[in-house]
Amino acid sequence: MALKMGPVLSFRGCDDGNWNLTAVVVSKDAPGPLTVGGQAVNAEVLWDNAKGGIACRYGFAFPMAAAQTTGSYSVDGETYVVTIPAVGQSPTMAYGSCNGFSSLKLMKDVKDKNALWKAIARQHGLPVPVTKDDENAPVSQTPTPYHLLLLGGDQVYADAMWETVPLMKQWNEKSWAKANAAPLTDKMQQALDDFYFDLYTSRWSQEEVARVMACIPSIAMWDDHDFMDGWGSYPPERQDCDVFGGIWKSASKAFAVFQQHLKDGERRPGTIGVAAPDWWQQPDKQQTRTGAFSFAYIVGKVAILAVDMRSQRTEDTQVVGEKHWKEIYDWMDHVDRKVVFHILVMSSIPVIYPDFKLIESLLGIFPGHQDLEDDLRDHWNSPPHKGERTRLIKRLLDLPKRQIRTTLISGDVHVAALGIVQALGQATAGPETVVNQLISSGIVHPGPGGVVLFALQQLFDSDDQIDPFTVGRMTEIPGSKSKFIGNRNYMSLEPIEKEDEINLWCHWLVVNEKFQFTKVIHSISQNANLPQG
């Protein structure tokens, strides 16, 4: 067989002492078996697309040992090596978001589009030759193999459908009222299915991306561009129209297959909340959708919580529905400090970021700001979402009181940045009063224009008064003298364990920067005072 895409690995948990994985491939015909440990694993068909090929899944596992080890698997004549943490070891992780371009113009302006995918591969220890066209990112002299690849949103950019899918282009050119009233035809639905299938197959088969995704299992959660720009933040007459329902059907199918490795009517291990297994296949409206793709895993002493902030998002009421928030908070309330020292909360859009109203007024002054403006229109700081954001922040600040360190990880805004949320009432921002927020994006998408980046650096220096007892602020990334780094970047997360502590070393690796920038997030010890933040 000849693979058109893959294998792409996904992490499925390790509660049973095994490093449980799935691999998805796309081939023209039904693929042969995958082999691991001398055993053959047969493929399960997830999506048979007449135009694009057959997407299939393999499920397999590596036993975890007392020390870190490696395991190998083979498919289509190629062998791939996976690094497996020791039993109880907290994982080393790479984090990236915004793996694409929101416009063809931006694509043309970037010479080495997958420079950071090459940097991840080199840091992982894969042999990647350096060419004269490389835009290098710093890599430590001693590679640190990654156990997990966290993908925080916009793993693909679907916006090209308005230009490349004739039926969608024609619909988009209709007047607002006529487009909203237009029926979804069978031909449109098939065109959407074909588009999303091809989108993943073509983007993820690029050599630099493929070599990483075949060796490092991912934990992925979507954001708007995995559907289309601004999904969930449109007025109800557009968000609930028939054609948008068709976009949901195709985009959620593609997300379930390629990012979550799910069959129809199946939920992944670690899923949070109660919903029908086929919830995402039901034609619900955004505000009435009862399910979500949120999930969580505990690896060593670190928990990774990926929150689905798109399936239930609406323009002026919610980011996540009230019932699903309760399910997420119930999960958080049951985390045991004897087991988990640090929770990483993947929020696709930053919880702490400059206020939208101020940025919007500034953007009106300068031309060429549209790419950033689109991302800001459905931010947490927009007025309809502020109350929901406050409740989230308060719940996150409850965790450090239980000696559970909590860190937000976000992307979306095409900059690297560092923020903090602090509970007021103490003289210093000690670890028990602070939640850090790490922002890394984009791994491919370029940053905002120089004027906007300068304005962010110079003009937004005030605290965000969340309520009388809580404040948020953007802070300088250590070693950078900047609050916002506009070059493309990804983040390396490396836990260092010592007795009853885990200190998380967070490195931003930035294109064309000689050195990486590092923030150390200290564990909250039950027996000692630790340094600030």
Kinemage of the C-alpha trace (Angstrom):
@kinemage 1
@onewidth
@group {chain A} dominant
@subgroup {mainchain}
@vectorlist {calphas} color= white
{ca met a 1} P 0.000 0.000 0.000
{ca ala a 2} L 1.083 3.613 -0.440
{ca leu a 3} L 0.056 5.971 2.339
{ca lys a 4} L -1.269 9.394 1.420
{ca met a 5} L -0.942 10.566 5.030
{ca gly a 6} L 0.310 9.222 8.332
{ca pro a 7} L 0.827 7.520 10.558
{ca val a 8} L -0.384 10.213 12.971
{ca leu a 9} L -0.253 9.210 16.638
{ca ser a 10} L -2.776 10.112 19.334
{ca phe a 11} L -2.398 9.532 23.095
{ca arg a 12} L -5.132 7.479 24.781
{ca gly a 13} L -4.007 7.365 28.428
{ca cys a 14} L -1.763 5.255 30.634
{ca asp a 15} L -3.872 4.300 33.657
{ca asp a 16} L -3.228 0.583 33.160
{ca gly a 17} L 0.582 0.799 33.065
{ca asn a 18} L 0.627 0.860 29.280
{ca trp a 19} L 1.369 3.792 26.985
{ca asn a 20} L -1.840 3.548 24.960
{ca leu a 21} L -1.824 4.965 21.445
{ca thr a 22} L -3.733 5.047 18.215
{ca ala a 23} L -2.345 5.741 14.760
{ca val a 24} L -4.366 7.065 11.838
{ca val a 25} L -3.320 6.673 8.215
{ca val a 26} L -4.900 7.600 4.901
{ca ser a 27} L -4.386 5.347 1.908
{ca lys a 28} L -5.916 4.917 -1.526
{ca asp a 29} L -7.026 1.374 -0.708
{ca ala a 30} L -7.582 -0.468 2.558
{ca pro a 31} L -4.190 -0.521 4.340
{ca gly a 32} L -2.399 -3.578 5.614
{ca pro a 33} L -1.638 -4.251 9.284
{ca leu a 34} L 0.593 -2.279 11.624
{ca thr a 35} L 3.167 -4.360 13.484
{ca val a 36} L 4.339 -3.767 17.029
{ca gly a 37} L 6.249 -6.169 19.264
{ca gly a 38} L 6.051 -8.845 16.584
{ca gln a 39} L 2.249 -8.669 16.549
{ca ala a 40} L 0.057 -7.525 13.667
{ca val a 41} L -2.670 -4.956 14.341
{ca asn a 42} L -5.401 -4.696 11.744
{ca ala a 43} L -6.821 -1.394 10.594
{ca glu a 44} L -10.315 -0.118 11.437
{ca val a 45} L -11.959 2.100 8.845
{ca leu a 46} L -12.932 5.517 10.219
{ca trp a 47} L -13.845 7.348 7.012
{ca asp a 48} L -14.063 6.072 3.457
{ca asn a 49} L -14.006 9.165 1.264
{ca ala a 50} L -14.449 8.286 -2.412
{ca lys a 51} L -12.358 11.225 -3.569
{ca gly a 52} L -9.677 11.453 -0.869
{ca gly a 53} L -9.046 7.865 0.239
{ca ile a 54} L -9.644 5.695 3.280
{ca ala a 55} L -8.786 6.929 6.795
{ca cys a 56} L -8.052 4.008 9.114
{ca arg a 57} L -7.069 3.590 12.743
{ca tyr a 58} L -4.761 1.187 14.551
{ca gly a 59} L -4.846 0.770 18.333
{ca phe a 60} L -1.780 -0.471 20.211
{ca ala a 61} L 0.216 0.041 23.404
{ca phe a 62} L 3.737 -0.060 24.788
{ca pro a 63} L 4.382 -1.338 28.323
{ca met a 64} L 5.784 1.297 30.674
{ca ala a 65} L 8.847 0.336 32.715
{ca ala a 66} L 10.768 1.555 35.757
{ca ala a 67} L 12.881 3.800 33.515
{ca gln a 68} L 12.163 5.761 30.349
{ca thr a 69} L 12.397 3.564 27.287
{ca thr a 70} L 11.555 3.507 23.592
{ca gly a 71} L 9.285 1.337 21.506
{ca ser a 72} L 8.920 0.912 17.769
{ca tyr a 73} L 6.115 0.127 15.377
{ca ser a 74} L 6.016 -0.397 11.619
{ca val a 75} L 3.469 0.394 8.948
{ca asp a 76} L 3.736 0.455 5.161
{ca gly a 77} L 7.353 -0.685 5.304
{ca glu a 78} L 8.521 2.159 7.572
{ca thr a 79} L 9.524 1.870 11.233
{ca tyr a 80} L 8.932 4.642 13.776
{ca val a 81} L 10.279 5.046 17.324
{ca val a 82} L 8.269 6.392 20.264
{ca thr a 83} L 9.729 7.587 23.586
{ca ile a 84} L 7.822 6.178 26.566
{ca pro a 85} L 8.086 7.723 30.045
{ca ala a 86} L 8.755 5.580 33.082
{ca val a 87} L 5.877 4.518 35.291
{ca gly a 88} L 5.017 7.582 37.381
{ca gln a 89} L 7.213 9.922 35.321
{ca ser a 90} L 5.702 13.270 34.347
{ca pro a 91} L 5.851 13.861 30.595
{ca thr a 92} L 8.057 16.139 28.565
{ca met a 93} L 5.815 17.975 26.117
{ca ala a 94} L 5.911 20.215 23.061
{ca tyr a 95} L 3.045 22.683 22.603
{ca gly a 96} L 2.039 24.350 19.363
{ca ser a 97} L -0.940 26.076 17.797
{ca cys a 98} L -1.905 27.872 14.573
{ca asn a 99} L -0.475 25.384 12.090
{ca gly a 100} L -1.368 27.175 8.879
{ca phe a 101} L -2.243 30.449 7.210
{ca ser a 102} L -5.408 32.514 7.303
{ca ser a 103} L -4.703 33.919 3.818
{ca leu a 104} L -2.680 33.106 0.715
{ca lys a 105} L -0.844 36.429 1.056
{ca leu a 106} L 0.512 35.471 4.444
{ca met a 107} L 1.657 32.118 3.074
{ca lys a 108} L 3.689 33.821 0.370
{ca asp a 109} L 5.462 35.996 2.930
{ca val a 110} L 6.904 33.029 4.894
{ca lys a 111} L 10.015 31.425 3.426
{ca asp a 112} L 10.503 28.389 5.677
{ca lys a 113} L 6.934 27.457 6.581
{ca asn a 114} L 7.697 24.411 8.714
{ca ala a 115} L 10.848 25.690 10.438
{ca leu a 116} L 9.424 25.007 13.887
{ca trp a 117} L 8.329 21.480 13.003
{ca lys a 118} L 11.969 20.867 12.117
{ca ala a 119} L 12.981 22.394 15.456
{ca ile a 120} L 10.640 20.032 17.323
{ca ala a 121} L 12.117 17.082 15.438
{ca arg a 122} L 15.685 18.146 16.256
{ca gln a 123} L 14.839 18.719 19.928
{ca his a 124} L 13.229 15.275 19.984
{ca gly a 125} L 16.460 13.797 18.620
{ca leu a 126} L 15.417 13.060 15.049
{ca pro a 127} L 18.114 13.626 12.402
{ca val a 128} L 17.010 16.672 10.416
{ca pro a 129} L 19.573 18.209 8.067
{ca val a 130} L 20.093 21.968 8.057
{ca thr a 131} L 19.706 23.680 4.685
{ca lys a 132} L 20.590 27.173 3.526
{ca asp a 133} L 16.920 28.178 3.520
{ca asp a 134} L 16.257 27.204 7.144
{ca glu a 135} L 14.825 29.768 9.540
{ca asn a 136} L 16.296 28.221 12.643
{ca ala a 137} L 14.886 28.055 16.140
{ca pro a 138} L 17.247 27.324 19.038
{ca val a 139} L 17.648 23.717 20.116
{ca ser a 140} L 19.462 22.622 23.273
{ca gln a 141} L 22.775 20.841 22.807
{ca thr a 142} L 21.345 17.744 24.479
{ca pro a 143} L 18.036 16.811 22.809
{ca thr a 144} L 15.127 16.076 25.135
{ca pro a 145} L 12.779 13.499 23.624
{ca tyr a 146} L 9.139 14.468 23.857
{ca his a 147} L 6.554 12.106 25.280
{ca leu a 148} L 3.564 14.176 24.140
{ca leu a 149} L 2.682 16.787 21.538
{ca leu a 150} L 0.013 19.217 22.767
{ca leu a 151} L -1.875 20.878 19.914
{ca gly a 152} L -3.874 23.832 21.154
{ca gly a 153} L -6.053 24.738 18.193
{ca asp a 154} L -6.055 25.647 14.503
{ca gln a 155} L -4.234 22.459 13.570
{ca val a 156} L -5.526 23.154 10.068
{ca tyr a 157} L -6.899 26.325 8.464
{ca ala a 158} L -10.197 25.704 6.688
{ca asp a 159} L -10.715 29.302 5.524
{ca ala a 160} L -9.506 28.442 2.022
{ca met a 161} L -12.870 26.780 1.309
{ca trp a 162} L -14.357 30.204 0.484
{ca glu a 163} L -11.903 30.447 -2.414
{ca thr a 164} L -11.280 26.838 -3.477
{ca val a 165} L -14.708 25.174 -3.154
{ca pro a 166} L -16.895 26.658 -5.930
{ca leu a 167} L -20.233 25.923 -4.243
{ca met a 168} L -19.088 27.547 -0.988
{ca lys a 169} L -17.673 30.534 -2.853
{ca gln a 170} L -20.991 31.030 -4.617
{ca trp a 171} L -22.924 30.767 -1.337
{ca asn a 172} L -20.600 33.221 0.406
{ca glu a 173} L -21.141 35.787 -2.339
{ca lys a 174} L -24.901 35.872 -1.725
{ca ser a 175} L -26.434 38.639 0.349
{ca trp a 176} L -26.552 38.042 4.090
{ca ala a 177} L -30.289 37.277 4.116
{ca lys a 178} L -30.258 35.067 1.003
{ca ala a 179} L -27.255 33.067 2.202
{ca asn a 180} L -28.851 32.468 5.598
{ca ala a 181} L -32.068 31.259 3.947
{ca ala a 182} L -30.338 29.079 1.330
{ca pro a 183} L -30.735 25.301 1.655
{ca leu a 184} L -27.804 22.947 2.140
{ca thr a 185} L -27.714 20.686 -0.905
{ca asp a 186} L -26.307 17.167 -1.087
{ca lys a 187} L -23.658 18.440 -3.490
{ca met a 188} L -22.576 21.118 -0.990
{ca gln a 189} L -22.330 18.560 1.812
{ca gln a 190} L -20.234 16.239 -0.330
{ca ala a 191} L -17.998 19.128 -1.385
{ca leu a 192} L -17.480 20.026 2.276
{ca asp a 193} L -16.672 16.420 3.189
{ca asp a 194} L -14.137 16.237 0.373
{ca phe a 195} L -12.608 19.586 1.316
{ca tyr a 196} L -12.021 18.770 4.990
{ca phe a 197} L -10.733 15.277 4.212
{ca asp a 198} L -8.242 16.687 1.722
{ca leu a 199} L -7.316 19.564 4.054
{ca tyr a 200} L -6.006 17.221 6.748
{ca thr a 201} L -4.463 14.802 4.276
{ca ser a 202} L -2.520 17.482 2.431
{ca arg a 203} L -1.412 19.544 5.446
{ca trp a 204} L -0.388 16.636 7.637
{ca ser a 205} L 1.441 14.759 4.899
{ca gln a 206} L 4.060 17.515 4.618
{ca glu a 207} L 7.414 15.928 5.411
{ca glu a 208} L 8.337 18.147 8.366
{ca val a 209} L 4.934 17.729 10.022
{ca ala a 210} L 4.605 14.034 9.227
{ca arg a 211} L 7.907 12.970 10.818
{ca val a 212} L 6.924 14.563 14.145
{ca met a 213} L 3.343 13.307 14.224
{ca ala a 214} L 4.484 9.753 13.504
{ca cys a 215} L 6.815 9.691 16.535
{ca ile a 216} L 5.166 11.899 19.192
{ca pro a 217} L 1.557 11.127 20.215
{ca ser a 218} L -0.690 14.156 20.315
{ca ile a 219} L -3.280 15.587 22.649
{ca ala a 220} L -5.287 17.899 20.408
{ca met a 221} L -8.180 20.314 20.848
{ca trp a 222} L -9.699 22.406 18.101
{ca asp a 223} L -10.288 26.135 17.703
{ca asp a 224} L -12.142 28.184 15.109
{ca his a 225} L -9.938 27.709 12.031
{ca asp a 226} L -10.369 23.943 12.296
{ca phe a 227} L -13.927 24.807 11.170
{ca met a 228} L -13.511 28.313 9.718
{ca asp a 229} L -12.569 31.705 11.120
{ca gly a 230} L -14.765 32.828 14.032
{ca trp a 231} L -16.823 29.640 14.426
{ca gly a 232} L -19.335 30.054 17.234
{ca ser a 233} L -19.119 33.850 17.322
{ca tyr a 234} L -21.492 34.628 14.465
{ca pro a 235} L -24.989 36.066 14.959
{ca pro a 236} L -27.608 33.329 15.426
{ca glu a 237} L -29.165 33.824 11.994
{ca arg a 238} L -25.829 32.886 10.402
{ca gln a 239} L -24.529 30.425 13.001
{ca asp a 240} L -27.737 28.373 12.851
{ca cys a 241} L -28.354 28.519 9.105
{ca asp a 242} L -28.479 25.307 7.059
{ca val a 243} L -25.115 25.785 5.357
{ca phe a 244} L -23.322 26.375 8.661
{ca gly a 245} L -24.962 23.160 9.846
{ca gly a 246} L -23.284 21.441 6.919
{ca ile a 247} L -19.946 22.962 7.863
{ca trp a 248} L -20.371 21.594 11.404
{ca lys a 249} L -21.200 18.141 10.060
{ca ser a 250} L -18.088 17.930 7.872
{ca ala a 251} L -15.684 19.755 10.174
{ca ser a 252} L -16.667 17.785 13.274
{ca lys a 253} L -16.382 14.532 11.325
{ca ala a 254} L -12.875 15.505 10.215
{ca phe a 255} L -11.890 16.597 13.723
{ca ala a 256} L -13.236 13.388 15.243
{ca val a 257} L -11.375 11.223 12.717
{ca phe a 258} L -8.060 13.026 12.286
{ca gln a 259} L -7.530 14.739 15.657
{ca gln a 260} L -9.464 12.448 18.010
{ca his a 261} L -9.198 9.142 16.092
{ca leu a 262} L -12.859 8.304 16.676
{ca lys a 263} L -15.274 6.019 14.907
{ca asp a 264} L -18.875 7.116 14.454
{ca gly a 265} L -20.735 6.922 17.753
{ca glu a 266} L -17.592 6.632 19.863
{ca arg a 267} L -16.094 8.738 22.653
{ca arg a 268} L -12.405 8.704 23.483
{ca pro a 269} L -10.926 7.470 26.775
{ca gly a 270} L -10.630 10.307 29.297
{ca thr a 271} L -13.712 12.141 28.023
{ca ile a 272} L -15.267 14.558 30.514
{ca gly a 273} L -19.039 14.744 30.799
{ca val a 274} L -22.060 12.680 29.927
{ca ala a 275} L -23.427 12.885 26.400
{ca ala a 276} L -24.730 10.478 23.803
{ca pro a 277} L -21.844 8.850 21.919
{ca asp a 278} L -23.118 10.360 18.672
{ca trp a 279} L -23.769 13.838 20.085
{ca trp a 280} L -21.504 15.514 17.549
{ca gln a 281} L -23.412 13.882 14.683
{ca gln a 282} L -26.731 15.411 15.755
{ca pro a 283} L -27.957 18.603 13.981
{ca asp a 284} L -28.171 20.708 17.141
{ca lys a 285} L -27.728 24.453 17.340
{ca gln a 286} L -24.703 25.851 19.157
{ca gln a 287} L -26.704 26.941 22.207
{ca thr a 288} L -28.543 23.611 22.540
{ca arg a 289} L -25.642 21.252 21.857
{ca thr a 290} L -25.272 19.021 24.920
{ca gly a 291} L -21.955 17.343 24.166
{ca ala a 292} L -18.358 18.465 23.918
{ca phe a 293} L -14.991 16.907 23.135
{ca ser a 294} L -13.309 17.922 26.437
{ca phe a 295} L -11.052 15.293 28.002
{ca ala a 296} L -8.275 14.899 30.556
{ca tyr a 297} L -5.366 12.571 31.278
{ca ile a 298} L -3.058 12.113 34.239
{ca val a 299} L 0.537 11.237 33.358
{ca gly a 300} L 2.877 10.925 36.310
{ca lys a 301} L 2.085 13.839 38.621
{ca val a 302} L 0.807 16.095 35.834
{ca ala a 303} L -2.796 16.307 34.616
{ca ile a 304} L -3.609 17.676 31.177
{ca leu a 305} L -7.123 19.079 30.765
{ca ala a 306} L -8.197 19.949 27.205
{ca val a 307} L -11.391 22.041 27.210
{ca asp a 308} L -13.577 22.170 24.107
{ca met a 309} L -14.329 25.886 23.693
{ca arg a 310} L -15.946 25.728 20.235
{ca ser a 311} L -18.683 23.096 20.209
{ca gln a 312} L -21.053 25.133 22.418
{ca arg a 313} L -19.741 28.686 21.839
{ca thr a 314} L -22.243 31.412 20.928
{ca glu a 315} L -21.817 35.048 20.010
{ca asp a 316} L -23.390 36.642 23.064
{ca thr a 317} L -24.123 34.002 25.718
{ca gln a 318} L -21.404 31.410 26.327
{ca val a 319} L -18.020 29.922 25.523
{ca val a 320} L -18.963 26.622 27.177
{ca gly a 321} L -22.449 25.638 28.296
{ca glu a 322} L -23.290 25.746 32.002
{ca lys a 323} L -23.856 21.994 32.248
{ca his a 324} L -20.508 21.194 30.686
{ca trp a 325} L -18.704 23.668 32.943
{ca lys a 326} L -20.182 21.801 35.901
{ca glu a 327} L -18.805 18.536 34.490
{ca ile a 328} L -15.357 20.131 34.089
{ca tyr a 329} L -15.417 21.659 37.583
{ca asp a 330} L -16.525 18.342 39.075
{ca trp a 331} L -13.493 16.721 37.451
{ca met a 332} L -11.233 19.441 38.888
{ca asp a 333} L -12.764 19.053 42.364
{ca his a 334} L -11.893 15.356 42.384
{ca val a 335} L -8.218 15.798 41.495
{ca asp a 336} L -6.159 14.409 44.389
{ca arg a 337} L -3.052 16.358 45.510
{ca lys a 338} L -1.473 13.053 46.523
{ca val a 339} L -1.597 12.051 42.859
{ca val a 340} L -1.484 15.299 40.840
{ca phe a 341} L 0.912 18.163 41.596
{ca his a 342} L 0.280 20.263 38.484
{ca ile a 343} L -2.724 20.711 36.156
{ca leu a 344} L -2.173 22.091 32.659
{ca val a 345} L -5.419 23.581 31.346
{ca met a 346} L -5.525 23.920 27.565
{ca ser a 347} L -7.639 26.985 26.735
{ca ser a 348} L -7.457 27.572 22.989
{ca ile a 349} L -8.017 31.316 23.467
{ca pro a 350} L -6.052 33.177 26.186
{ca val a 351} L -7.971 33.873 29.373
{ca ile a 352} L -5.731 36.835 30.206
{ca tyr a 353} L -5.005 39.210 27.334
{ca pro a 354} L -5.330 42.955 26.605
{ca asp a 355} L -8.894 44.181 26.713
{ca phe a 356} L -10.730 43.926 23.407
{ca lys a 357} L -12.301 47.392 23.578
{ca leu a 358} L -8.903 49.044 23.896
{ca ile a 359} L -7.404 46.990 21.096
{ca glu a 360} L -10.424 47.558 18.866
{ca ser a 361} L -10.135 51.317 19.259
{ca leu a 362} L -6.431 51.118 18.494
{ca leu a 363} L -6.932 48.892 15.462
{ca gly a 364} L -9.263 51.474 14.000
{ca ile a 365} L -6.306 53.840 13.807
{ca phe a 366} L -3.961 51.580 11.859
{ca pro a 367} L -4.517 49.805 8.535
{ca gly a 368} L -3.665 46.174 7.909
{ca his a 369} L -4.960 44.838 11.206
{ca gln a 370} L -7.690 42.487 10.061
{ca asp a 371} L -5.925 39.202 10.839
{ca leu a 372} L -5.492 40.136 14.487
{ca glu a 373} L -8.953 41.680 14.726
{ca asp a 374} L -10.631 38.476 13.565
{ca asp a 375} L -8.966 36.567 16.379
{ca leu a 376} L -9.951 39.129 19.002
{ca arg a 377} L -13.671 39.246 18.239
{ca asp a 378} L -14.465 36.110 20.203
{ca his a 379} L -11.930 36.542 22.997
{ca trp a 380} L -12.594 35.779 26.645
{ca asn a 381} L -12.320 39.494 27.353
{ca ser a 382} L -15.220 40.431 25.096
{ca pro a 383} L -18.152 41.698 27.191
{ca pro a 384} L -20.530 38.704 26.709
{ca his a 385} L -17.918 36.289 28.082
{ca lys a 386} L -16.465 38.229 31.029
{ca gly a 387} L -18.775 36.777 33.672
{ca glu a 388} L -18.063 33.252 32.474
{ca arg a 389} L -14.344 34.058 32.482
{ca thr a 390} L -14.519 35.319 36.075
{ca arg a 391} L -16.131 32.074 37.238
{ca leu a 392} L -13.440 30.058 35.462
{ca ile a 393} L -10.647 32.105 37.008
{ca lys a 394} L -12.117 31.748 40.491
{ca arg a 395} L -12.305 27.977 40.114
{ca leu a 396} L -8.744 27.813 38.828
{ca leu a 397} L -7.525 29.859 41.801
{ca asp a 398} L -9.130 27.344 44.159
{ca leu a 399} L -6.669 24.671 43.017
{ca pro a 400} L -3.447 26.322 44.310
{ca lys a 401} L -5.141 26.584 47.717
{ca arg a 402} L -5.127 22.774 47.663
{ca gln a 403} L -1.398 22.799 46.770
{ca ile a 404} L -2.191 21.884 43.147
{ca arg a 405} L -0.252 24.094 40.776
{ca thr a 406} L -2.395 25.211 37.837
{ca thr a 407} L -1.203 26.670 34.532
{ca leu a 408} L -3.188 27.855 31.534
{ca ile a 409} L -1.737 27.060 28.101
{ca ser a 410} L -3.119 28.982 25.131
{ca gly a 411} L -2.443 29.939 21.533
{ca asp a 412} L -4.567 31.710 18.894
{ca val a 413} L -3.120 35.260 19.009
{ca his a 414} L 0.042 34.656 16.920
{ca val a 415} L 2.467 35.829 19.607
{ca ala a 416} L 4.410 34.293 22.473
{ca ala a 417} L 3.375 35.832 25.785
{ca leu a 418} L 3.194 35.291 29.531
{ca gly a 419} L 0.357 36.322 31.813
{ca ile a 420} L -0.624 35.755 35.419
{ca val a 421} L -3.826 35.739 37.428
{ca gln a 422} L -3.303 36.682 41.070
{ca ala a 423} L -5.596 36.523 44.062
{ca leu a 424} L -5.107 39.819 45.901
{ca gly a 425} L -4.617 40.287 49.615
{ca gln a 426} L -0.981 39.210 49.926
{ca ala a 427} L 2.153 41.255 49.392
{ca thr a 428} L 3.742 38.964 46.821
{ca ala a 429} L 2.488 36.740 44.035
{ca gly a 430} L 3.462 33.485 45.684
{ca pro a 431} L 2.701 30.159 44.038
{ca glu a 432} L -0.377 29.568 46.188
{ca thr a 433} L -2.006 32.798 44.927
{ca val a 434} L -1.089 32.687 41.226
{ca val a 435} L -2.154 30.918 38.053
{ca asn a 436} L 0.291 31.404 35.187
{ca gln a 437} L -0.797 31.614 31.565
{ca leu a 438} L 1.595 30.558 28.809
{ca ile a 439} L 0.803 31.615 25.230
{ca ser a 440} L 2.549 30.088 22.234
{ca ser a 441} L 1.503 30.708 18.617
{ca gly a 442} L 1.847 30.304 15.816
{ca ile a 443} L 3.907 27.317 14.954
{ca val a 444} L 3.361 28.216 11.272
{ca his a 445} L 1.151 31.331 11.146
{ca pro a 446} L 3.196 34.580 11.227
{ca gly a 447} L 2.675 37.184 13.939
{ca pro a 448} L 0.764 40.473 13.706
{ca gly a 449} L 2.176 43.423 11.845
{ca gly a 450} L 4.906 45.555 13.372
{ca val a 451} L 2.622 48.489 14.178
{ca val a 452} L 0.158 46.338 16.098
{ca leu a 453} L 2.958 44.483 17.882
{ca phe a 454} L 4.543 47.816 18.878
{ca ala a 455} L 1.190 49.027 20.191
{ca leu a 456} L 0.715 45.857 22.228
{ca gln a 457} L 4.198 46.285 23.712
{ca gln a 458} L 3.934 49.959 24.507
{ca leu a 459} L 0.329 50.825 25.207
{ca phe a 460} L -1.162 47.932 27.134
{ca asp a 461} L 0.519 48.089 30.502
{ca ser a 462} L -2.431 48.169 32.877
{ca asp a 463} L -3.752 45.447 35.143
{ca asp a 464} L -6.964 43.647 34.286
{ca gln a 465} L -9.159 44.061 37.366
{ca ile a 466} L -11.201 40.889 37.157
{ca asp a 467} L -13.030 41.636 40.409
{ca pro a 468} L -12.100 43.460 43.643
{ca phe a 469} L -10.093 40.441 44.808
{ca thr a 470} L -8.476 39.245 41.579
{ca val a 471} L -6.194 40.816 38.994
{ca gly a 472} L -4.703 39.652 35.719
{ca arg a 473} L -1.695 41.091 33.933
{ca met a 474} L 0.695 40.451 31.084
{ca thr a 475} L 4.321 40.192 32.179
{ca glu a 476} L 7.664 40.116 30.419
{ca ile a 477} L 8.866 36.753 29.219
{ca pro a 478} L 12.077 36.184 31.205
{ca gly a 479} L 15.155 37.020 29.167
{ca ser a 480} L 13.235 38.746 26.392
{ca lys a 481} L 12.447 42.225 27.800
{ca ser a 482} L 9.137 41.869 25.951
{ca lys a 483} L 5.577 40.979 26.821
{ca phe a 484} L 4.738 39.946 23.262
{ca ile a 485} L 7.118 38.151 20.894
{ca gly a 486} L 5.868 38.337 17.316
{ca asn a 487} L 8.088 35.749 15.634
{ca arg a 488} L 6.690 32.253 15.138
{ca asn a 489} L 7.314 29.970 18.095
{ca tyr a 490} L 6.521 26.745 19.874
{ca met a 491} L 6.870 25.828 23.543
{ca ser a 492} L 8.773 23.047 25.276
{ca leu a 493} L 7.455 21.942 28.691
{ca glu a 494} L 9.906 19.960 30.798
{ca pro a 495} L 8.963 18.846 34.332
{ca ile a 496} L 11.809 18.471 36.826
{ca glu a 497} L 10.793 16.257 39.748
{ca lys a 498} L 12.304 16.383 43.234
{ca glu a 499} L 10.760 14.689 46.252
{ca asp a 500} L 7.291 16.232 46.681
{ca glu a 501} L 7.826 18.947 44.079
{ca ile a 502} L 7.617 19.319 40.309
{ca asn a 503} L 9.106 22.442 38.801
{ca leu a 504} L 7.969 23.014 35.229
{ca trp a 505} L 10.587 24.517 32.906
{ca cys a 506} L 8.774 26.296 30.089
{ca his a 507} L 10.882 27.225 27.071
{ca trp a 508} L 9.718 29.317 24.138
{ca leu a 509} L 11.681 28.383 21.020
{ca val a 510} L 11.355 31.267 18.579
{ca val a 511} L 12.279 31.427 14.903
{ca asn a 512} L 15.506 33.359 14.284
{ca glu a 513} L 16.224 33.876 17.984
{ca lys a 514} L 19.617 32.608 19.108
{ca phe a 515} L 18.477 31.544 22.579
{ca gln a 516} L 15.281 30.104 23.975
{ca phe a 517} L 13.303 32.071 26.575
{ca thr a 518} L 12.554 30.278 29.827
{ca lys a 519} L 9.993 30.601 32.592
{ca val a 520} L 10.199 28.260 35.586
{ca ile a 521} L 6.895 27.511 37.303
{ca his a 522} L 7.549 26.171 40.767
{ca ser a 523} L 5.534 23.474 42.412
{ca ile a 524} L 3.504 24.294 45.499
{ca ser a 525} L 5.144 22.357 48.298
{ca gln a 526} L 3.150 21.340 51.309
{ca asn a 527} L 6.244 21.740 53.466
{ca ala a 528} L 8.232 24.699 52.150
{ca asn a 529} L 7.973 28.270 50.919
{ca leu a 530} L 8.867 28.506 47.255
{ca pro a 531} L 10.034 31.386 45.092
{ca gln a 532} L 7.521 33.717 43.470
{ca gly a 533} L 5.413 32.519 40.540
